[in-house]
Amino acid sequence: MKGAFQGINVENVLDIFEERGFVEQVTDRSLVFSLLEGRTTCYIGFDPTAKSFHAGSLLPIMALVHMQRVGHRPIAVIGGGTALVGDPSGKTEMRPIITREEIRENAACLKKQLARFIDFGEDQALMVDNADWLTRLNYIDFLRDIGRHFSVNRMLSAESYKARLETGLSFIEFNYMLLQAYDFWHLFKTYDCRLQMGGNDQWGNILAGADLTRRLEGEIIHGLTFPLLTTASGIKMGKTHKGAIWLDPELTSPYEYYQYWINQDDPDVGRFLSLFTLLPMDEIHGLRGLEGSDIRKAKEVLAYEATRLCHGKEAADQAQKASRELFGPDSSASSESAPGCRISRARLESGIPSYILFEDTGLCKTKGEARRLIAQGGGYLNGKKIKTFDQVVSTEDMEDHSLLLRAGKKRYIKVMVD
């Protein structure tokens, strides 16, 4: 269906969300649909508990992208205040308390990353930090004006709290719902924000904010949640055997980011094309119909589009070129765009046992892991299987002034000499 605002007919973003698989729960579909027929301000909160988002954070970020693309005004709330408390949602134990200085540093990094996806130009989108209002609250006034509207019995029925009662829920975490509800009310009062979105573990917090605003203002505001994603193999979205896949190119290179997406399981490719790219759904349906070896084409599209959105066209082009050179029929150690590292010529001339070289280059986390990998036939040098874990590698093994190491079927690194 089409909605009309700013004099332009556009598709209702709720239809877009539902077709692409973004919606898990919504407070009232008909009311939210009507709200989104006109230009609406919405928000999602991001607590700055790390210096970078990871791939598991992409779903809410992409939701804000879609909101802006059809003309709505997104607010990205950096949770500098709520991060001081810690969200118990989805956690089996209390999050580590981090310092205000760490939170400020993390928030600055997250703001830069969000700006890659969202245009924060005049009235296009807003980025605010809830520390600006939460840290100024008077505790007694807050209890009297806000706390009195909350039922402890109702709070304990929320999944985010129920799941923690057996392992222990601290009093500081118990306050989190009140603070997030206060955020929603504050954003409604300040920016006429009428829709909060977030992961499904935030459902109770979103409802609390809508209820608080109804009690304080007599206004109905709304919430929408996204599914909590896992891959077809049961792994939490954004995680690999090596750890998190970060959006910061210093923590996860564009090439590694590209490889994360191109190596997704076949059953996930169509779903992830819908969620993590901006391709038209007609094109995605065509890619979903590919079978057998052709599914590689769909994976390549997913990897390219996801990398382009996060790191830009130039980085995506380079990552795609490196991947094709390394995994295509003409793969060789001469790839100019392969991920690489450098070692000293003097060290390589004296010879380095393979298992030590695999650890030094980061292909394996430990020497023990490298020994096992090579012993099981998973270590390669310039396309040839390494026979023993302590096989010595030296400058005599170089091809085109470099070495190409491979761990398993898909992890490569190019070793260059200083």
HUDA-V736722 format. One record per pair of residues at least 24 apart in sequence whose ideal C-beta (glycine too) atoms are under 10 Angstrom apart, sorted by the first residue. I is the first residue (numbers start at 1). GAP is how many residues later the second one is. Records with the same first field share a line. If there is no record, write none. Layout:
I->GAP / GAP
This chain:
1->32 / 36
2->35
3->30 / 31 / 32 / 33 / 34 / 35 / 36 / 67 / 68
4->33 / 34
5->31 / 32 / 33 / 34 / 35 / 65 / 66 / 67
6->32 / 33 / 65
8->62 / 63
10->26 / 27 / 29 / 59 / 60 / 61 / 62
11->25 / 55 / 58 / 59
12->24 / 25 / 58
13->24 / 27 / 29 / 50 / 53 / 54 / 55 / 56 / 57 / 58 / 59 / 182
14->181 / 210
16->47 / 50 / 51 / 53 / 54 / 265
17->45 / 46 / 49 / 50 / 180 / 207 / 209
19->255 / 262 / 265
20->42 / 43 / 46 / 251 / 253 / 254 / 255 / 256 / 257 / 258 / 261 / 264
21->38 / 205 / 206 / 208 / 249 / 250 / 251 / 253 / 254
22->37 / 38 / 40 / 41 / 44 / 175 / 202 / 203 / 204 / 205 / 252 / 253
23->40 / 174 / 177 / 201 / 202 / 203 / 204
24->175 / 176 / 179 / 200 / 201 / 202 / 203 / 204
25->175 / 178 / 181 / 182 / 198 / 199 / 200 / 201 / 202
26->169 / 171 / 196 / 197 / 198 / 199
27->168 / 169 / 176 / 179 / 180 / 183 / 193 / 194 / 195 / 196 / 197 / 198
28->192 / 194 / 195
29->193 / 195
31->189 / 190 / 191
32->162 / 163 / 190 / 191 / 192
35->37 / 159 / 160 / 185 / 186 / 187
36->31 / 34 / 36 / 158 / 159 / 186 / 188
38->33 / 34
39->31 / 32 / 33 / 34
40->27 / 30 / 31 / 32 / 33 / 34 / 152 / 153 / 154 / 155 / 182
41->26 / 31 / 32 / 33 / 34 / 84 / 85 / 146 / 147 / 149 / 150 / 151 / 152 / 153 / 154
42->25 / 26 / 30 / 31 / 32 / 33 / 145 / 151 / 152 / 153 / 154 / 155 / 180 / 181 / 182
43->24 / 30 / 31 / 32 / 33 / 34 / 83 / 85 / 140 / 141 / 144 / 145 / 148 / 150 / 151 / 152 / 153 / 154 / 155 / 166
44->30 / 31 / 32 / 33 / 151 / 152 / 153 / 154 / 155 / 158 / 180 / 182
45->30 / 31 / 32 / 33 / 34 / 37 / 38 / 42 / 83 / 85 / 135 / 138 / 139 / 142 / 151 / 152 / 153 / 157 / 160 / 161
46->30 / 31 / 32 / 33 / 36 / 37 / 60 / 61 / 64 / 65 / 67 / 68 / 81 / 152
47->30 / 31 / 32 / 33 / 34 / 35 / 36 / 37 / 38 / 39 / 40 / 48 / 51 / 56 / 59 / 60 / 63 / 83 / 129 / 133
48->30 / 31 / 32 / 34 / 35 / 50 / 54 / 55 / 56 / 57 / 58 / 59 / 60 / 61 / 62 / 63 / 81 / 83
49->30 / 33 / 34 / 37 / 38 / 46 / 47 / 49 / 53 / 54 / 57 / 61
50->48 / 52 / 56 / 59 / 60 / 194 / 196 / 198 / 201
51->51 / 54 / 55 / 56 / 57 / 58 / 59 / 62 / 195 / 197 / 199 / 200
52->54 / 57 / 58 / 60 / 61 / 192 / 193 / 194 / 195 / 196 / 197 / 198 / 199 / 200
53->56 / 57 / 60 / 61 / 64 / 185 / 191 / 192 / 193 / 194 / 195 / 257
54->182 / 183 / 184 / 185 / 189 / 190 / 191 / 192 / 193 / 194 / 197 / 198
55->174 / 181 / 182 / 183 / 184 / 185 / 189 / 190 / 191 / 192 / 197 / 202 / 205 / 206 / 217 / 221 / 251 / 255
56->143 / 172 / 173 / 174 / 180 / 181 / 182 / 183 / 188 / 189
57->53 / 56 / 57 / 142 / 180 / 181 / 187 / 189 / 190
58->59 / 171 / 179 / 180 / 187 / 189 / 214 / 217 / 218 / 248 / 251 / 252
59->138 / 139 / 140 / 167 / 168 / 169 / 170 / 178 / 179 / 216 / 217
60->137 / 138 / 139 / 142 / 165 / 166
61->52 / 53 / 55 / 56 / 57 / 186 / 215 / 248 / 249
62->55 / 164 / 212 / 213 / 214 / 215 / 216 / 244 / 247
63->134 / 135 / 161 / 163 / 212
64->50 / 53 / 54 / 61 / 133
65->52 / 53 / 54 / 60 / 213 / 244
66->212
67->51 / 58 / 128 / 130
68->49 / 50 / 51 / 52 / 56 / 57
69->50 / 209
71->53
72->52 / 53 / 123
73->50 / 51 / 52 / 53 / 118 / 119 / 120
74->40 / 43 / 44 / 45 / 46 / 50 / 51 / 52 / 53 / 119 / 121 / 123
75->50 / 51 / 52 / 53 / 112 / 115 / 116 / 118 / 120 / 121
76->34 / 35 / 38 / 39 / 41 / 42 / 44 / 49 / 50 / 51 / 52 / 53
77->49 / 50 / 51 / 52 / 53 / 103 / 106 / 107 / 109 / 110 / 116 / 119
78->25 / 26 / 28 / 29 / 30 / 32 / 33 / 36 / 49 / 50 / 51 / 52 / 53 / 54
79->24 / 28 / 31 / 50 / 51 / 52 / 55 / 97 / 100 / 101 / 104
80->24 / 26 / 27 / 30 / 48 / 49 / 50 / 51 / 52 / 54 / 55
81->48 / 49 / 50 / 51 / 52 / 53 / 54 / 55 / 56 / 98 / 101 / 102
82->48 / 49 / 52 / 93 / 94 / 97 / 98 / 100 / 101 / 123
83->24 / 46 / 47 / 48
84->46 / 47 / 50 / 51 / 88 / 95
85->49 / 85 / 87 / 88 / 89 / 90 / 91 / 93 / 94 / 95
86->84 / 86 / 87 / 89 / 90
87->73 / 86 / 89 / 90 / 92 / 93 / 114 / 115 / 118
88->70 / 72 / 73 / 75 / 76 / 81 / 82 / 84 / 85 / 86 / 88 / 89 / 113
89->69 / 70 / 71 / 72 / 74 / 75 / 84 / 87 / 88 / 91 / 109 / 110 / 111 / 112 / 113 / 114 / 115 / 116
90->69 / 70 / 73 / 74 / 109 / 110 / 111 / 112 / 138 / 146
91->69 / 72 / 73 / 76 / 82 / 110
92->71 / 72 / 74 / 75 / 76
93->71 / 74 / 75 / 76 / 77
94->70 / 73 / 74 / 75 / 76 / 78 / 79
95->75 / 78
97->75
100->31 / 35
103->26 / 28
104->25 / 27
107->24
109->138 / 139 / 141
110->137 / 138
112->136
113->133 / 134 / 135 / 136 / 197
114->133
116->131 / 193 / 194 / 195 / 196
117->130 / 192 / 193
126->61 / 64 / 65 / 67
128->55 / 58 / 59 / 62 / 63
130->49 / 50 / 52 / 53 / 56 / 57
132->54
133->49 / 50 / 53 / 54 / 57
134->45 / 46 / 48 / 49 / 52
137->42 / 45
142->33 / 36 / 37 / 40
143->35
145->37 / 71
146->32 / 33 / 35 / 36 / 39 / 66 / 69 / 70
147->28 / 31 / 35
148->67
149->29 / 32 / 36 / 59 / 62 / 63 / 65 / 66 / 67
150->25 / 27 / 28 / 31 / 58 / 61 / 62 / 65
151->60
154->50 / 53 / 54 / 57
155->49 / 50 / 53
157->47
158->43 / 44 / 45 / 46 / 47 / 49 / 50
159->41 / 42 / 43 / 44 / 45
160->41 / 42 / 43 / 44 / 45
161->43
162->42
163->38
176->29 / 32
177->25 / 27 / 28 / 29 / 30 / 31 / 32 / 35
178->27 / 30 / 31 / 34
179->26 / 29 / 30
180->24 / 25 / 26 / 28 / 29 / 32
181->24 / 25 / 26 / 27 / 28 / 29 / 30 / 31 / 32
182->26 / 27 / 30 / 31
183->26 / 29
184->24 / 25 / 26 / 27 / 28 / 29 / 37 / 39
185->24 / 25 / 26 / 27 / 28 / 29 / 30 / 31 / 32 / 34 / 36
186->27
187->26 / 34
188->24 / 25 / 28 / 29 / 31 / 33
189->24 / 27 / 28 / 30
192->27 / 29
193->28
194->25 / 26 / 27 / 28
195->26 / 27 / 28 / 29
196->25 / 26 / 27 / 28 / 29
197->25 / 26 / 27 / 28 / 29
198->25 / 26 / 27 / 28
199->26 / 27 / 28 / 29 / 30
200->25 / 26 / 27 / 28
201->24 / 25 / 27
202->24
226->49
227->44 / 48
229->39 / 42 / 43 / 46 / 47
230->38
231->33 / 34 / 36 / 37 / 40 / 41
232->32 / 33 / 34 / 35 / 36 / 37 / 39
233->31 / 32 / 34 / 35
235->30
237->31 / 35 / 38 / 39
241->124 / 170
242->120 / 121 / 122 / 123 / 169
243->122
246->64
247->63 / 64
248->62
249->61 / 62 / 63 / 66
252->58 / 59
253->58 / 62 / 66 / 69 / 86
254->53 / 54 / 56 / 57 / 58 / 60 / 61 / 62 / 63 / 64 / 65 / 66 / 68 / 85
255->52 / 56 / 60 / 63 / 64 / 65 / 66 / 67 / 68 / 71 / 82 / 83 / 84 / 85 / 157 / 158
256->63 / 83 / 155
257->46 / 49 / 50 / 53 / 54 / 58 / 59 / 62
258->42 / 44 / 45 / 46 / 48 / 49 / 50 / 52 / 53 / 57 / 58 / 60 / 61 / 62 / 64 / 65
259->44 / 48 / 60 / 63 / 64 / 67 / 68 / 80 / 151 / 152 / 153
260->43 / 46 / 47
261->38 / 39 / 40 / 41 / 42 / 43 / 44 / 45 / 46 / 49 / 58
262->34 / 36 / 37 / 38 / 39 / 40 / 41 / 42 / 44 / 45 / 57 / 58 / 61 / 65 / 148
263->36 / 40 / 146 / 147 / 148
264->34 / 35 / 38 / 39 / 42
265->34
266->24 / 25 / 26 / 29 / 30 / 32 / 33
267->28
268->31 / 34
269->26 / 27 / 28 / 29 / 30 / 32 / 33 / 34
270->25 / 28 / 32
272->26 / 27 / 30 / 31 / 33 / 34
273->25 / 26 / 28 / 29 / 32 / 33
275->31
276->26 / 29 / 30 / 33 / 34
277->24 / 25 / 26 / 27 / 28 / 29 / 31 / 32
278->27 / 30 / 31
279->26
296->31
300->24
322->90 / 92
323->87 / 89
325->87
326->78 / 80 / 84 / 85 / 86 / 87 / 88
327->82 / 83 / 85
331->52 / 73 / 75 / 81
332->50 / 51 / 67 / 68 / 72
333->48 / 49 / 50 / 64 / 65 / 66 / 67 / 68 / 69 / 70 / 71 / 72 / 73 / 79 / 81 / 82
334->65 / 66 / 67 / 68 / 70 / 80
335->65 / 67 / 69 / 77 / 79
336->64 / 66 / 78
337->77
338->64 / 66 / 74 / 75 / 76 / 78
339->72 / 73 / 74 / 75
340->62 / 63 / 64 / 72 / 73 / 74 / 75 / 76
341->64 / 72 / 73 / 74 / 75
342->60 / 72 / 73 / 74 / 75 / 76
343->60 / 72 / 73 / 74 / 75
344->73 / 74
345->50 / 53 / 72 / 73
346->49 / 71 / 72
347->47 / 48 / 70 / 71
348->45 / 46 / 47 / 48 / 49 / 50 / 55 / 67 / 69 / 70
349->45 / 46 / 47 / 68
350->42 / 44 / 45
351->40 / 41 / 42 / 43 / 44 / 45 / 46
352->39 / 40 / 41 / 42 / 63
353->35 / 36 / 37 / 38 / 39 / 40
354->25 / 26 / 27 / 32 / 33 / 34 / 35 / 36 / 37 / 38 / 39 / 51
355->24 / 31 / 33 / 34 / 35 / 36
356->33 / 34 / 36 / 37
357->24 / 29 / 34 / 35 / 36 / 46 / 48 / 56 / 58
358->28 / 31 / 35 / 47 / 48 / 49 / 55
360->55
361->42 / 44 / 46 / 52 / 53 / 54
362->45 / 49 / 51
363->42 / 43 / 44 / 45 / 48 / 49 / 50 / 52
364->43 / 47
369->38
370->37
373->34 / 35 / 38
374->33
376->32
377->31
378->28 / 29 / 30 / 31 / 33
379->26 / 27 / 28 / 29
380->24 / 25 / 26 / 27 / 28 / 29 / 32
381->24 / 25 / 34
382->24
